[in-house]
Amino acid sequence: GKTTMLNLISQYIPRTERILTIEDSAELVFNHPHVVRLETRPANTEGKGRISARELVINALRMRPDRVILGEVRSNEIIELLQAMNTGHEGSMSTIHANSSRDALVRIETLLAVSGYDASETAIARLIGSALDIIIQLERTADGSRRVSEVVALTPTSDDLYHMDYLYRSNDERG
């Protein structure tokens, strides 16, 4: 569902923009003229040659992308991705596992903390709040299909750094 959503959204990226994708295994299929694909690599049997998503994000930024699309945030690559989103790479995208839009923000905070990002809670919230514009939450239904359950615009205020405007919420048993 997440990869399908990224593929769908990518259709709206202007064809003049340079896109860099970073994935563990290439699943994104963009019909776009300016795509550079990067893939992580596990270590070999001697424990050498590993290329992490974080290393690829750092190197991708040297390749003058308009957008960086990271297949999935799992670890410390979140630091560079958020900083990129705050320094001229608006429209960059990624996926993350979380149970709700609000939980996604908590998960990002947690990834920053365990990655050694040393900043106050307020500074972390400002970094995240200024980097993210929209959160699209997908859910798997009882029959196994996936659907969009929430679309949230993040509009930070001085009182609420994670102020969320719900643009869409599915009608389900949660209300």
Secondary structure, 3 states (H helix, E strand, C coil): CHHHHHHHHHCCCCCCCCEEEEECCCCCCCCCCCEEEEECECCCCCCCCCECHHHHHHHHHCCCCCEEEECCCCCCHHHHHHHHHCCCCCCCEECCCCCCHHHHHHHHHHHHHHCCCCCCHHHHHHHHHHHCCEEEEEEECCCCCEEEEEEEEECCCCCCCCCEEEEEECCCCCC
